[in-house]
Amino acid sequence: MENTQATAEVLNDLVQINNDRVEGYERAIKDLKDDSNSTDLKSLFTTLIGDSHRYKLELGTEIEVLGKDIETGTTTSGKIHRAWLDVKAAFTSHDAHDILEECEFGEDAILKAYKEALEEEYVPAYLRQIITRQQSELLDAHDEIKALRDGVQ
């Protein structure tokens, strides 16, 4: 029973950081200047928002299977989801490079959260598979954001 509660907390932390990721990318879309370059970034950010919604749904289903409640907020007492909150406050210049830099920072934070979740010994193997697959997709997104950031002046 203790392991079930602890596992649900780990999954809820991942739900929360995905909520934070959604808010961060929504803010990035809003803060991008309207020019020809921003259209592609807005499309990418929208795709990444959709990915996080998919991750949350998948994690939430598993939390419900465990008989626990799904956290819906972004600012509860979860211990690993807070870094993105700092990212959201940092969008100031609305310059594509700076926004991509902050997005990369947020992607670093979510990857760290997933790494920490996988380090928890009581997370069952079937959940490790889900978390590992999501982590792999997040790493791809991180690398894409980094490459875009490196390519922007």
Buried (B, 14 or more C-beta within 10 A) or exposed (E): EEEEEBBBBBBBBBBBBBBBBBBBBBBBBEBBEEEEEBEEBBEBBEEBBEBBBEBBEBBBEBBEEBEBEBBEEBEEEBEBBBBBBBBBEBBEEEBBBBBBBBBBBBBBBBBEBBEBBBEBEEBEEEBBEBBEEBBEEBBEBBEBBBEBBEEBE
